[in-house]
């Protein structure tokens, strides 16, 4: 695929955008989606780009995926300084850019740190806000976006396309994780209720007394109440009962 420059029309990039649109997040992980985004970015963007995803939740920023150690390192540099394009994009909901790390005046300390690591340009593009969680897709490149308008437009356009599968993948993984936690909680409650029922019938206890018996053994053995209940349901034996 031909890499664009500012002296020729932007060509042969639509296939990359189409490929972004075909990513099936149900068959991927967030990390693999980000690796795909980086692979496609490397085809059409200058500067051997590497990417990451910043998520801000309850005022705390974290990197949930990165395509390489350089992107993660630069994310952490911004978190440490509490300033930089990835934080600005995630919290303000608009694209933030360092066209040239050697001349940036908005985040000079971070820009200097990025330049020392061989990164010339940075673009952070906001993810759609979902359930009080905000985020950004970060593109770090060894090449300046400031060289011309077409390159900067292409970088912004690519990021706008890429945030869709990245955001979908993050939301999908979050939903799966929540469903797993919910199912685990329901399973725990079910086995505890079952153990309580056996205790109530066997020893003529109230529901509260049955739970207190399970909780006492849990504390004595430094074991989760759910595990105590599961063992009792399985074996019919309850230490100290």
C-alpha positions, 0 to 999 in steps of 0.5 A: 500500500502506498504511503501518502505524502504532502506532494501527492494525493492521499491514495490507497488508504480506503482499504485500510479504513474498510478493514477497520470497519470489518474488525469483529470484536467478538472474535478479538481481544482489546490488545489484538484489536489495537495491534491490528490498528497499529498494523494498519496505521503503519501502512498508511501513516508516516513515522512507524506509529505505535498506539495505546488506549487511555481510559479515565474512570473516577478521575484516574487514568490508566492504559488498558492496552498498548501495541508496544512498550514505547506507547505504554511508557509515554502514556505513563509519562503523561500520567506522572506529569498529569498533563499531555495530549492523551489526558486532554483528549480523554477528559475534554473529548476533543482531539489533542495533538503535538505536531512536532515534539521539538517545538511544542509549547502546550506540553513542553516537558512531556514533548521533550520527554517524547522527543528524547525517546525518538517520537516526533509527533503525537495524536490522541483521539477521544473515545465515545464517553460511556457510563462516566468512563472517558478515553482516548486512542493515542498514536505516537509516530517517529515523524512529524505531522507538521510537515503538511496539511494532508498528512495531519488530515490523514492521521486525524481521519485514521484515528476517527475510524480506528476509535470505533473498533477500539471503543467497541472492543473495550465496551465488549470486554467490560460487559463480558467482565461485568457479566462474569462478576455478576454470574460469580456473585449469583453462584456464590449467593446460590451455594450460600443459600443452599448451605443455609437451607441445609443448616436450618433444616438439620439444626432448626436454625433461623436463616440468620443463625445459619449464616452466622455459623458459616461466617464463624467458620469462614473467619476461623479458617480464613476462608471465603464464606462461599467456599465454606458453604460449597464444601458443606453442600458437597460433603455434608460436614461442617467443622464445629457444627 
